[in-house]
Amino acid sequence: MIGVSVDTEEKHDEFRSECGLRFPLASDPGAELTKSLDLLKQYGDHGWFAARVTYLLDEDAVVQQVWDVEDAGAHPDEVLAAVTE
């Protein structure tokens, strides 16, 4: 598992610490990856951010499932259930 966002490495370190995350977060400060996946979204007056999306890949790196994350509370359980199937 890896997380990617347009935030800086420093912000990622703070977020990982605050949330107790045990997986790496990669920084995409120029939003090149985010743009190439068409995940850079305008959020009104808040500006441009990477949309929250989770991809489940198989051992051959083929996308098996995609989640557009709207409910962050239920989302981890949904992903874990799919991974353990």
Buried (B, 14 or more C-beta within 10 A) or exposed (E): EEBBBBBEEEBBEEBBEEEEEEEEBEBBEEBEBBBEBEBBEEEEEEEEBBEBBBEBEEEEEEEEBEBEBEEEEEBEEBBEEEEEE
